[in-house]
Amino acid sequence: MRNLEKEQRLGRNGIENLCIKPTFNYYTGEEQFTFFKLPKCLIDDACFLGLSIDAKLLYVIFLDRVLLSIKNGWVDENGRVFIYYSVINICEILNCGTQKACKLLDELETFGALERRRQGLGKPNKLYLKKVF
């Protein structure tokens, strides 16, 4: 069991957020974790050297979301699984700004690992993650 210490810090938006600072302990073999799956090819294959580590991490996060979309039956008329993931959600999970989140989406799309489909005014984009392995 890990001990937690509470501390206050000023958030990105200037509002005070409660931050929980963990006290790290040694592994005992009893821990249960959830993990993101990272395809080794993103690290090992030379063709992915041009992709930034942040874009690779975002790909892995999207890959995890694909599993949820499959479970929910989010498949288009062509049988392709899609996800919804807003720029705001990307900013929150990667602790970055909107400009960086958009840059990472562009990077994945330019690389060919992601396709974005606009649905219309006020509707979220459908994101199609492509297999890299």
OpenMM code with the backbone's topology and positions (N, CA, C; nanometers):
from openmm import Vec3, app, unit

residues = "MET ARG ASN LEU GLU LYS GLU GLN ARG LEU GLY ARG ASN GLY ILE GLU ASN LEU CYS ILE LYS PRO THR PHE ASN TYR TYR THR GLY GLU GLU GLN PHE THR PHE PHE LYS LEU PRO LYS CYS LEU ILE ASP ASP ALA CYS PHE LEU GLY LEU SER ILE ASP ALA LYS LEU LEU TYR VAL ILE PHE LEU ASP ARG VAL LEU LEU SER ILE LYS ASN GLY TRP VAL ASP GLU ASN GLY ARG VAL PHE ILE TYR TYR SER VAL ILE ASN ILE CYS GLU ILE LEU ASN CYS GLY THR GLN LYS ALA CYS LYS LEU LEU ASP GLU LEU GLU THR PHE GLY ALA LEU GLU ARG ARG ARG GLN GLY LEU GLY LYS PRO ASN LYS LEU TYR LEU LYS LYS VAL PHE".split()
positions = [
    Vec3(0.0846, -0.1177, 0.0000),
    Vec3(0.0000, 0.0000, 0.0000),
    Vec3(0.0892, 0.1242, 0.0000),
    Vec3(0.0586, 0.2208, -0.0825),
    Vec3(0.1448, 0.3381, -0.0838),
    Vec3(0.0834, 0.4494, -0.0009),
    Vec3(0.1695, 0.5254, 0.0638),
    Vec3(0.1247, 0.6394, 0.1439),
    Vec3(0.1116, 0.7607, 0.0540),
    Vec3(0.0093, 0.8417, 0.0778),
    Vec3(-0.0120, 0.9601, -0.0045),
    Vec3(-0.0032, 1.0850, 0.0805),
    Vec3(0.0617, 1.1840, 0.0250),
    Vec3(0.0757, 1.3125, 0.0925),
    Vec3(0.0094, 1.4168, 0.0044),
    Vec3(-0.0773, 1.4993, 0.0627),
    Vec3(-0.1477, 1.6013, -0.0148),
    Vec3(-0.0677, 1.7302, -0.0160),
    Vec3(-0.0663, 1.7916, -0.1314),
    Vec3(-0.0026, 1.9231, -0.1416),
    Vec3(-0.0804, 2.0072, -0.2417),
    Vec3(-0.0738, 2.1361, -0.2270),
    Vec3(-0.1420, 2.2286, -0.3161),
    Vec3(-0.0437, 2.2771, -0.4219),
    Vec3(-0.0955, 2.2964, -0.5424),
    Vec3(-0.0133, 2.3576, -0.6454),
    Vec3(-0.1037, 2.4373, -0.7372),
    Vec3(-0.0448, 2.5345, -0.8034),
    Vec3(-0.1189, 2.6195, -0.8948),
    Vec3(-0.1252, 2.5508, -1.0299),
    Vec3(-0.2447, 2.5307, -1.0831),
    Vec3(-0.2637, 2.4618, -1.2097),
    Vec3(-0.2320, 2.5498, -1.3285),
    Vec3(-0.2356, 2.4888, -1.4465),
    Vec3(-0.2062, 2.5553, -1.5730),
    Vec3(-0.2993, 2.6739, -1.5966),
    Vec3(-0.4245, 2.6626, -1.5523),
    Vec3(-0.5222, 2.7681, -1.5748),
    Vec3(-0.5260, 2.8707, -1.4626),
    Vec3(-0.4326, 2.8634, -1.3667),
    Vec3(-0.4257, 2.9595, -1.2582),
    Vec3(-0.5132, 2.9253, -1.1393),
    Vec3(-0.5831, 2.8145, -1.1475),
    Vec3(-0.6689, 2.7706, -1.0379),
    Vec3(-0.5925, 2.6700, -0.9537),
    Vec3(-0.6093, 2.6805, -0.8219),
    Vec3(-0.5411, 2.5854, -0.7353),
    Vec3(-0.6040, 2.4480, -0.7500),
    Vec3(-0.5209, 2.3481, -0.7743),
    Vec3(-0.5651, 2.2102, -0.7859),
    Vec3(-0.5060, 2.1304, -0.6717),
    Vec3(-0.5793, 2.0325, -0.6253),
    Vec3(-0.5275, 1.9435, -0.5231),
    Vec3(-0.4443, 1.8375, -0.5930),
    Vec3(-0.3205, 1.8277, -0.5566),
    Vec3(-0.2292, 1.7317, -0.6175),
    Vec3(-0.1896, 1.6299, -0.5116),
    Vec3(-0.1988, 1.5033, -0.5469),
    Vec3(-0.1598, 1.3985, -0.4533),
    Vec3(-0.0193, 1.3539, -0.4896),
    Vec3(0.0707, 1.3716, -0.3973),
    Vec3(0.2099, 1.3353, -0.4204),
    Vec3(0.2332, 1.1956, -0.3623),
    Vec3(0.2669, 1.0981, -0.4485),
    Vec3(0.2852, 0.9623, -0.3979),
    Vec3(0.4182, 0.9451, -0.3255),
    Vec3(0.4189, 0.8551, -0.2307),
    Vec3(0.5422, 0.8096, -0.1675),
    Vec3(0.5725, 0.6743, -0.2303),
    Vec3(0.6850, 0.6629, -0.2969),
    Vec3(0.7153, 0.5418, -0.3711),
    Vec3(0.7704, 0.4334, -0.2798),
    Vec3(0.7208, 0.3121, -0.3007),
    Vec3(0.7663, 0.1956, -0.2260),
    Vec3(0.8190, 0.0919, -0.3239),
    Vec3(0.8762, -0.0152, -0.2719),
    Vec3(0.9299, -0.1226, -0.3540),
    Vec3(0.8188, -0.2179, -0.3971),
    Vec3(0.8374, -0.2806, -0.5123),
    Vec3(0.7416, -0.3805, -0.5597),
    Vec3(0.7487, -0.5042, -0.4717),
    Vec3(0.6342, -0.5647, -0.4489),
    Vec3(0.6288, -0.6877, -0.3693),
    Vec3(0.5747, -0.8046, -0.4494),
    Vec3(0.5259, -0.7808, -0.5702),
    Vec3(0.4691, -0.8863, -0.6525),
    Vec3(0.3187, -0.9002, -0.6356),
    Vec3(0.2599, -0.8260, -0.5452),
    Vec3(0.1163, -0.8346, -0.5192),
    Vec3(0.0378, -0.7253, -0.5916),
    Vec3(0.1057, -0.6328, -0.6551),
    Vec3(0.0411, -0.5170, -0.7157),
    Vec3(-0.0371, -0.5575, -0.8413),
    Vec3(-0.1456, -0.4873, -0.8650),
    Vec3(-0.2252, -0.5035, -0.9859),
    Vec3(-0.2279, -0.3685, -1.0575),
    Vec3(-0.1913, -0.3682, -1.1832),
    Vec3(-0.1868, -0.2447, -1.2603),
    Vec3(-0.2678, -0.2596, -1.3881),
    Vec3(-0.3065, -0.1473, -1.4437),
    Vec3(-0.3566, -0.1456, -1.5802),
    Vec3(-0.2456, -0.0840, -1.6644),
    Vec3(-0.2328, -0.1295, -1.7868),
    Vec3(-0.1225, -0.0873, -1.8718),
    Vec3(-0.1726, -0.0452, -2.0086),
    Vec3(-0.0962, 0.0418, -2.0719),
    Vec3(-0.1121, 0.0679, -2.2135),
    Vec3(-0.0207, -0.0292, -2.2859),
    Vec3(-0.0659, -0.0795, -2.4005),
    Vec3(0.0179, -0.1686, -2.4809),
    Vec3(0.0925, -0.0853, -2.5844),
    Vec3(0.2229, -0.0979, -2.5838),
    Vec3(0.3079, -0.0263, -2.6785),
    Vec3(0.3609, -0.1254, -2.7814),
    Vec3(0.3172, -0.1152, -2.9072),
    Vec3(0.3737, -0.2030, -3.0095),
    Vec3(0.5249, -0.1791, -3.0210),
    Vec3(0.6025, -0.2865, -3.0109),
    Vec3(0.7486, -0.2737, -3.0127),
    Vec3(0.7999, -0.2080, -3.1396),
    Vec3(0.7265, -0.2234, -3.2485),
    Vec3(0.7726, -0.1654, -3.3746),
    Vec3(0.7850, -0.0132, -3.3654),
    Vec3(0.7061, 0.0501, -3.2794),
    Vec3(0.7171, 0.1956, -3.2634),
    Vec3(0.8528, 0.2365, -3.2077),
    Vec3(0.9177, 0.1457, -3.1377),
    Vec3(1.0491, 0.1722, -3.0795),
    Vec3(1.1603, 0.1114, -3.1639),
    Vec3(1.1386, -0.0117, -3.2108),
    Vec3(1.2440, -0.0894, -3.2769),
    Vec3(1.2637, -0.0584, -3.4248),
    Vec3(1.1552, -0.0340, -3.4980),
    Vec3(1.1652, -0.0198, -3.6428),
    Vec3(1.2167, 0.1183, -3.6831),
    Vec3(1.3102, 0.1181, -3.7758),
    Vec3(1.3717, 0.2427, -3.8221),
    Vec3(1.2709, 0.3360, -3.8886),
    Vec3(1.1646, 0.2797, -3.9461),
    Vec3(1.0671, 0.3647, -4.0162),
    Vec3(0.9890, 0.4551, -3.9209),
    Vec3(0.9953, 0.4277, -3.7908),
    Vec3(0.9246, 0.5113, -3.6936),
    Vec3(1.0162, 0.6101, -3.6222),
    Vec3(1.1415, 0.6195, -3.6642),
    Vec3(1.2349, 0.7122, -3.6008),
    Vec3(1.1904, 0.8575, -3.6154),
    Vec3(1.1223, 0.8894, -3.7231),
    Vec3(1.0777, 1.0264, -3.7469),
    Vec3(0.9566, 1.0679, -3.6659),
    Vec3(0.8944, 0.9727, -3.5991),
    Vec3(0.7760, 1.0020, -3.5190),
    Vec3(0.8197, 1.0383, -3.3776),
    Vec3(0.7728, 1.1509, -3.3275),
    Vec3(0.8138, 1.1957, -3.1939),
    Vec3(0.7622, 1.1002, -3.0867),
    Vec3(0.8282, 1.0998, -2.9718),
    Vec3(0.7877, 1.0126, -2.8619),
    Vec3(0.6484, 1.0519, -2.8120),
    Vec3(0.6153, 1.1804, -2.8166),
    Vec3(0.4816, 1.2244, -2.7754),
    Vec3(0.3744, 1.1715, -2.8704),
    Vec3(0.4033, 1.1714, -3.0000),
    Vec3(0.3085, 1.1175, -3.0978),
    Vec3(0.2930, 0.9667, -3.0787),
    Vec3(0.4025, 0.8994, -3.0464),
    Vec3(0.3952, 0.7551, -3.0191),
    Vec3(0.3090, 0.7280, -2.8966),
    Vec3(0.3246, 0.8091, -2.7936),
    Vec3(0.2439, 0.7933, -2.6731),
    Vec3(0.0960, 0.8181, -2.7040),
    Vec3(0.0671, 0.9198, -2.7826),
    Vec3(-0.0712, 0.9475, -2.8199),
    Vec3(-0.1286, 0.8315, -2.9009),
    Vec3(-0.0483, 0.7725, -2.9889),
    Vec3(-0.0924, 0.6553, -3.0654),
    Vec3(-0.1312, 0.5417, -2.9709),
    Vec3(-0.0486, 0.5186, -2.8700),
    Vec3(-0.0747, 0.4121, -2.7724),
    Vec3(-0.2036, 0.4407, -2.6945),
    Vec3(-0.2257, 0.5650, -2.6578),
    Vec3(-0.3485, 0.6035, -2.5875),
    Vec3(-0.4697, 0.5797, -2.6778),
    Vec3(-0.4574, 0.6169, -2.8046),
    Vec3(-0.5657, 0.5930, -2.8999),
    Vec3(-0.5888, 0.4432, -2.9203),
    Vec3(-0.4811, 0.3661, -2.9240),
    Vec3(-0.4920, 0.2208, -2.9404),
    Vec3(-0.5723, 0.1606, -2.8254),
    Vec3(-0.5496, 0.2097, -2.7057),
    Vec3(-0.6260, 0.1643, -2.5900),
    Vec3(-0.7740, 0.2009, -2.6061),
    Vec3(-0.8014, 0.3178, -2.6591),
    Vec3(-0.9396, 0.3624, -2.6791),
    Vec3(-1.0085, 0.2792, -2.7882),
    Vec3(-0.9315, 0.2313, -2.8865),
    Vec3(-0.9880, 0.1465, -2.9918),
    Vec3(-1.0521, 0.0219, -2.9307),
    Vec3(-0.9879, -0.0342, -2.8295),
    Vec3(-1.0429, -0.1529, -2.7638),
    Vec3(-1.1797, -0.1228, -2.7030),
    Vec3(-1.1955, -0.0044, -2.6465),
    Vec3(-1.3241, 0.0368, -2.5908),
    Vec3(-1.4274, 0.0564, -2.7021),
    Vec3(-1.3853, 0.1132, -2.8138),
    Vec3(-1.4760, 0.1328, -2.9268),
    Vec3(-1.5249, -0.0006, -2.9821),
    Vec3(-1.4360, -0.0986, -2.9878),
    Vec3(-1.4749, -0.2326, -3.0334),
    Vec3(-1.5807, -0.2896, -2.9390),
    Vec3(-1.5555, -0.2748, -2.8107),
    Vec3(-1.6496, -0.3242, -2.7096),
    Vec3(-1.7863, -0.2563, -2.7228),
    Vec3(-1.7861, -0.1265, -2.7572),
    Vec3(-1.9102, -0.0501, -2.7710),
    Vec3(-1.9738, -0.0618, -2.9093),
    Vec3(-1.9054, -0.1307, -3.0011),
    Vec3(-1.9591, -0.1485, -3.1356),
    Vec3(-1.9510, -0.0253, -3.2229),
    Vec3(-1.8513, 0.0602, -3.1990),
    Vec3(-1.8354, 0.1812, -3.2791),
    Vec3(-1.7606, 0.1476, -3.4078),
    Vec3(-1.8361, 0.1017, -3.5055),
    Vec3(-1.7821, 0.0606, -3.6346),
    Vec3(-1.8623, 0.1329, -3.7417),
    Vec3(-1.7934, 0.1853, -3.8427),
    Vec3(-1.8648, 0.2577, -3.9484),
    Vec3(-1.9225, 0.1602, -4.0508),
    Vec3(-1.9847, 0.2158, -4.1539),
    Vec3(-2.0496, 0.1344, -4.2577),
    Vec3(-1.9510, 0.0492, -4.3372),
    Vec3(-1.8218, 0.0820, -4.3311),
    Vec3(-1.7181, 0.0042, -4.4002),
    Vec3(-1.6509, -0.0982, -4.3092),
    Vec3(-1.6995, -0.1114, -4.1865),
    Vec3(-1.6427, -0.2082, -4.0929),
    Vec3(-1.5182, -0.1589, -4.0211),
    Vec3(-1.4901, -0.0294, -4.0291),
    Vec3(-1.3714, 0.0265, -3.9634),
    Vec3(-1.4078, 0.0827, -3.8266),
    Vec3(-1.3266, 0.0488, -3.7271),
    Vec3(-1.3472, 0.0976, -3.5907),
    Vec3(-1.3013, 0.2426, -3.5832),
    Vec3(-1.3789, 0.3256, -3.5149),
    Vec3(-1.3404, 0.4651, -3.4955),
    Vec3(-1.3476, 0.4986, -3.3478),
    Vec3(-1.2801, 0.6072, -3.3119),
    Vec3(-1.2819, 0.6550, -3.1738),
    Vec3(-1.3177, 0.8027, -3.1738),
    Vec3(-1.3600, 0.8489, -3.0586),
    Vec3(-1.3755, 0.9914, -3.0332),
    Vec3(-1.2756, 1.0269, -2.9242),
    Vec3(-1.1957, 1.1293, -2.9494),
    Vec3(-1.1003, 1.1763, -2.8485),
    Vec3(-1.0779, 1.3240, -2.8751),
    Vec3(-1.1290, 1.4074, -2.7895),
    Vec3(-1.1232, 1.5519, -2.8126),
    Vec3(-0.9834, 1.6075, -2.7856),
    Vec3(-0.9577, 1.7226, -2.8431),
    Vec3(-0.8312, 1.7927, -2.8191),
    Vec3(-0.8175, 1.8242, -2.6704),
    Vec3(-0.9279, 1.8582, -2.6069),
    Vec3(-0.9248, 1.8868, -2.4625),
    Vec3(-0.8803, 1.7640, -2.3842),
    Vec3(-0.9323, 1.6462, -2.4216),
    Vec3(-0.8907, 1.5225, -2.3541),
    Vec3(-0.7427, 1.4937, -2.3760),
    Vec3(-0.6945, 1.5203, -2.4967),
    Vec3(-0.5521, 1.5007, -2.5258),
    Vec3(-0.4689, 1.5932, -2.4377),
    Vec3(-0.5109, 1.7185, -2.4285),
    Vec3(-0.4397, 1.8153, -2.3436),
    Vec3(-0.4338, 1.7674, -2.1992),
    Vec3(-0.5440, 1.7140, -2.1502),
    Vec3(-0.5487, 1.6689, -2.0114),
    Vec3(-0.4592, 1.5486, -1.9872),
    Vec3(-0.4660, 1.4486, -2.0748),
    Vec3(-0.3906, 1.3261, -2.0489),
    Vec3(-0.2409, 1.3441, -2.0730),
    Vec3(-0.2042, 1.4332, -2.1664),
    Vec3(-0.0619, 1.4568, -2.1946),
    Vec3(-0.0077, 1.5796, -2.1221),
    Vec3(-0.0952, 1.6489, -2.0499),
    Vec3(-0.0555, 1.7697, -1.9773),
    Vec3(0.0139, 1.8693, -2.0708),
    Vec3(-0.0571, 1.9010, -2.1782),
    Vec3(-0.0009, 1.9936, -2.2768),
    Vec3(-0.1082, 2.0929, -2.3190),
    Vec3(-0.0681, 2.1871, -2.4014),
    Vec3(-0.1602, 2.2875, -2.4514),
    Vec3(-0.2288, 2.2434, -2.5795),
    Vec3(-0.3267, 2.3224, -2.6206),
    Vec3(-0.4052, 2.2919, -2.7401),
    Vec3(-0.3181, 2.2860, -2.8653),
    Vec3(-0.2242, 2.3794, -2.8762),
    Vec3(-0.1373, 2.3844, -2.9939),
    Vec3(-0.0567, 2.2552, -3.0080),
    Vec3(-0.0019, 2.2066, -2.8972),
    Vec3(0.0768, 2.0832, -2.9009),
    Vec3(-0.0122, 1.9634, -2.9341),
    Vec3(-0.1312, 1.9576, -2.8751),
    Vec3(-0.2232, 1.8470, -2.9021),
    Vec3(-0.2587, 1.8420, -3.0509),
    Vec3(-0.2873, 1.9577, -3.1096),
    Vec3(-0.3196, 1.9643, -3.2526),
    Vec3(-0.1995, 1.9250, -3.3378),
    Vec3(-0.0808, 1.9659, -3.2956),
    Vec3(0.0427, 1.9303, -3.3660),
    Vec3(0.0629, 1.7787, -3.3661),
    Vec3(0.0342, 1.7144, -3.2534),
    Vec3(0.0498, 1.5689, -3.2440),
    Vec3(-0.0520, 1.4964, -3.3321),
    Vec3(-0.1744, 1.5470, -3.3362),
    Vec3(-0.2746, 1.4885, -3.4260),
    Vec3(-0.2302, 1.5022, -3.5712),
    Vec3(-0.1795, 1.6205, -3.6068),
    Vec3(-0.1285, 1.6432, -3.7423),
    Vec3(-0.0126, 1.5495, -3.7733),
    Vec3(0.0764, 1.5308, -3.6757),
    Vec3(0.1928, 1.4445, -3.6952),
    Vec3(0.1500, 1.3002, -3.7222),
    Vec3(0.0553, 1.2500, -3.6441),
    Vec3(0.0068, 1.1133, -3.6657),
    Vec3(-0.0636, 1.0996, -3.8002),
    Vec3(-0.1384, 1.2028, -3.8381),
    Vec3(-0.2091, 1.1986, -3.9658),
    Vec3(-0.1113, 1.2066, -4.0828),
    Vec3(-0.0145, 1.2954, -4.0753),
    Vec3(0.0866, 1.3088, -4.1804),
    Vec3(0.1673, 1.1805, -4.1956),
    Vec3(0.1957, 1.1167, -4.0840),
    Vec3(0.2719, 0.9915, -4.0847),
    Vec3(0.1906, 0.8771, -4.1448),
    Vec3(0.0586, 0.8897, -4.1422),
    Vec3(-0.0281, 0.7862, -4.1981),
    Vec3(-0.0860, 0.6910, -4.0947),
    Vec3(-0.0680, 0.7220, -3.9669),
    Vec3(-0.1160, 0.6339, -3.8602),
    Vec3(-0.2559, 0.6718, -3.8123),
    Vec3(-0.3091, 0.7827, -3.8617),
    Vec3(-0.4387, 0.8320, -3.8153),
    Vec3(-0.5118, 0.8991, -3.9306),
    Vec3(-0.6421, 0.8791, -3.9336),
    Vec3(-0.7270, 0.9498, -4.0295),
    Vec3(-0.8378, 1.0186, -3.9504),
    Vec3(-0.8574, 1.1481, -3.9788),
    Vec3(-0.9634, 1.2241, -3.9114),
    Vec3(-1.0755, 1.2515, -4.0106),
    Vec3(-1.1980, 1.2304, -3.9638),
    Vec3(-1.3147, 1.2594, -4.0462),
    Vec3(-1.4031, 1.3596, -3.9746),
    Vec3(-1.4234, 1.4727, -4.0380),
    Vec3(-1.5117, 1.5742, -3.9803),
    Vec3(-1.6561, 1.5283, -3.9992),
    Vec3(-1.7381, 1.5554, -3.8977),
    Vec3(-1.8784, 1.5146, -3.9036),
    Vec3(-1.9726, 1.6322, -3.9196),
    Vec3(-1.9237, 1.7513, -3.9041),
    Vec3(-2.0100, 1.8678, -3.9172),
    Vec3(-1.9973, 1.9593, -3.7976),
    Vec3(-2.0616, 2.0714, -3.8078),
    Vec3(-2.0532, 2.1751, -3.7065),
    Vec3(-2.1032, 2.1256, -3.5711),
    Vec3(-2.0210, 2.1415, -3.4708),
    Vec3(-2.0590, 2.1051, -3.3348),
    Vec3(-2.0468, 1.9577, -3.3017),
    Vec3(-2.0073, 1.8765, -3.3991),
    Vec3(-1.9926, 1.7330, -3.3747),
    Vec3(-1.8440, 1.6981, -3.3685),
    Vec3(-1.8069, 1.6017, -3.2850),
    Vec3(-1.6649, 1.5649, -3.2746),
    Vec3(-1.6180, 1.4889, -3.3984),
    Vec3(-1.4898, 1.5027, -3.4287),
    Vec3(-1.4314, 1.4278, -3.5395),
    Vec3(-1.4267, 1.2799, -3.5056),
    Vec3(-1.4461, 1.1976, -3.6077),
    Vec3(-1.4220, 1.0545, -3.5923),
    Vec3(-1.2739, 1.0334, -3.6208),
    Vec3(-1.2083, 0.9589, -3.5357),
    Vec3(-1.0668, 0.9282, -3.5541),
    Vec3(-1.0529, 0.7806, -3.5880),
    Vec3(-0.9845, 0.7523, -3.6972),
    Vec3(-0.9582, 0.6156, -3.7386),
    Vec3(-0.8098, 0.5886, -3.7187),
    Vec3(-0.7786, 0.5021, -3.6260),
    Vec3(-0.6399, 0.4661, -3.6003),
    Vec3(-0.6010, 0.3548, -3.6964),
    Vec3(-0.4862, 0.3682, -3.7597),
    Vec3(-0.4410, 0.2673, -3.8553),
    Vec3(-0.3361, 0.1782, -3.7910),
    Vec3(-0.3306, 0.0544, -3.8370),
    Vec3(-0.2337, -0.0413, -3.7839),
    Vec3(-0.0935, -0.0022, -3.8285),
    Vec3(-0.0004, -0.0058, -3.7363),
    Vec3(0.1393, 0.0237, -3.7699),
    Vec3(0.2244, -0.1028, -3.7642),
    Vec3(0.1639, -0.2133, -3.7310),
    Vec3(0.2393, -0.3390, -3.7168),
    Vec3(0.1840, -0.4438, -3.8082),
] * unit.nanometer
topology = app.Topology()
chain = topology.addChain("A")
for resn in residues:
    res = topology.addResidue(resn, chain)
    for name in ("N", "CA", "C"):
        topology.addAtom(name, app.Element.getBySymbol(name[0]), res)
